[in-house]
Amino acid sequence: MAKEKETTVQGEYTEDSIRSLDWREHIRLRPGMYIGKLGDGSSPDDGIYVLLKEVIDNCIDEHTMGYGKQVEISIEGKNVSVRDYGRGIPLGKVVDVVSKINTGAKYDSKAFQKSVGLNGVGTKAVNALSTYFKVTAYRDGKEKTAEFEKGVLTKEYKEQKTDEPNGTLITFIPDETVFKNFHFLHEYLDGQLWNYCYLNAGLVMNLNGKKYVSKNGLLDLLQRKTNEDEIRYPIIHLKGEDIEVAITHENSYGEEYYSFVNGQYTTQGGTHLAAFREAFVKTIREFYKKDYDAADIRGSICAAISVRVQEPVFESQTKTKLGSQVVYENGPTMKNFVNDFLSKELDNFLHRNPTTAEALKKRIEQSERERKELAGIKKLANERAKKANLHNKKLRDCRYHYNDEPTGKDKEAIREKQAESTIFITEGDSASGSITKSRNVETQAVFSLRGKPLNCFGLTKKVVYENEEFNLLQHALNIEEGYEGLRYNNIVIATDADVDGMHIRLLMMTFFLQFFPDLVKNQHVYILETPLFRVRDKKETFYCYDEGEKAKAIKKLGGKPEITRFKGLGEISPDEFGRFIGPEMRKQPVIIEQGEHVQALLEYYMGKNTQERQEFIIDNLRVELDLAEETETAK
């Protein structure tokens, strides 16, 4: 009876069961609601980049309002500083602005028209998720500073005189208990700052001494994202009130878009991008007076669109997808606004530039021919894939997918899991078996390859349908009809750390770059890093990813620890594997450097054996003597 009574008491639902979290506790308990996924910095949408964005967004809003033409950013290790030269936070509100939810000037529509940050959460989230946070406001010859730890005010300085120009300086160190083993990747920071500059012509940004500035907005963006000798016609650049677009077509497969709202890079698009894609097709059909297939019109397109909206409605705090339908109060819908602009400006441009119009027509008709050539084999292949998918032994699926529409009460929690959705592409049964047994079935799927895949370089998309394995993979990813249907946010190639494993990695990267380059360009493809060595004694175990880490582990343990060299993924037990694909998973993003030619890269690495490649291999051979010297240096 006593046990029954105790159980009843524990299950009681009373006033004492209701708990209110203060703003710091709530942000730290559910950081995903405010900054999306956490991550270690290996993905462009990881939380540490969102923290930086939230701080810079305030600088951009100042610039947009006409105050401050420069932003200075310093990142040294894990310490981040951002200085703008805007009006500076009013000195009496310095503490409130960075530590009280729903406090800020963005609610005053006269002070901030069409700003990025709207709900007064950004810098508060940065404050709460940083082990150290310092804000200094410079305003009219005076300055005010406050310091915080994990959102808690630790020191507030008195106002004092200063010679510093107006503006705000924020310094923070992300909390390593939240962002485990994090690091900033220069390539992602580089892209983040360039996007700000493309959307704010004339704004000067400095990162650790490197200067970023754009004079031509989205035209500069597309010039940087494409190669002059790979585009079919000069970039079309159109600007209007509250809208700007840049358009061209390439020779590659897929569709590539960069969409922005009020200076925010909406990586998941939204109503403005949907409106652009629809309006572009409609305008092209009307101009050429032909009912081209939408897929042919948009095939190989590379485009950017930026709109400015009063009080936009985003689908989450991270503002990666626009949900707003209205451009202005009582104004046109987003669909009508974008359609009216393109139907007038793009139509006029094509009439004034017949050479460009002819080149665009040829690109569309080439896509049409390619689609019709594929039609027969595509139908047969998809019928086979449909039957195979019913009992697809190659795919062990997960519960949450990147492209699903979140349902239920806690949509933010579901979006967090969707952002974590991952598919591991593995070689052989032993490797896929270890991953399958240790994976998180909610967010991690496994696709197993049978030996080495085909080298796709120089082949047409016909091979994707002729090759059963490739066809099943494109169906598993749900990318046959386009990138926007992608089912997994992270595509991780997981192979052995030997010569054969490296070859399979190259073959899979070739497959994606040849037929689905937008997956790579939008940073969805990664290489899984697994440890090469296990170093342990009776008390501690260290997993080491290179010779240097092994040397440090041996030194730390002392004596003669047991050293195991993992030759393949199948040698790692499922229990051990769980930690390598868990929250602390190490993965290297596949990144194409700006200005690099995809086809030239593939020709160099995957084409016929060339003298240049032979010379590169000989010049970069590493022998045991080199590795031994590195090990001694690490010691």
Buried (B, 14 or more C-beta within 10 A) or exposed (E): EEEEEEEEEEEEEEEEEEEEEEBBEBBBEBBBBBBBBBBBBBBBBBBBBBBBBBBBBBBBBBBBBEBBBBBBBBBEEBEBBBBBBBBBBEBEBBBEBBBEBEBBBBEEEEEBEBBBBBBBBBBBBBBBBBBBBBBBBBBEEBBBBBBBBBBEBEEEEEBEEBEBEBBBBBBBBBBEEBBEEBEBBEBBBBBBBBBBBBBBBEBBBBBEEEEBBBEBBBBBBBBBBBBEEBBBBBBBBBBBEBBBBBBBBBBBBBBBBBBBBBBBBBBBBBBBBBBBBBBBBBBBBEBBEEEBBBBBBBBBBBBBBBBBBBBBEBBBBBBBBBEBEBBEEEEBBBBBBBBBBBBEBBBEBBEEBEEBBEBBBEBBBBBBEBBEEBEEBBEEBBEBBEEBBEEBEBBBBBEBBBBBEBEEEEBBBBBBBBBBBBBBBBBBEBBBBBBBEBBBEEBBBBBBBEEEBBBBBEBBBBBBBBBBBBBBBBBBBBBBEBBBEBBBBBBBBBBBBEEBBEBBBBBBBBBBBBBBBBBBBBBBBBBBBBBBBBBBEEEEBBBBBBBBBBBBBBEEBEEEBEBBEBEBBBBBEEEBBBBBBEEEBBBEBBBBEBEEBBBEBBBEBBBEEEEEBEEEEEEEEEEEEEEEEBBEEBE
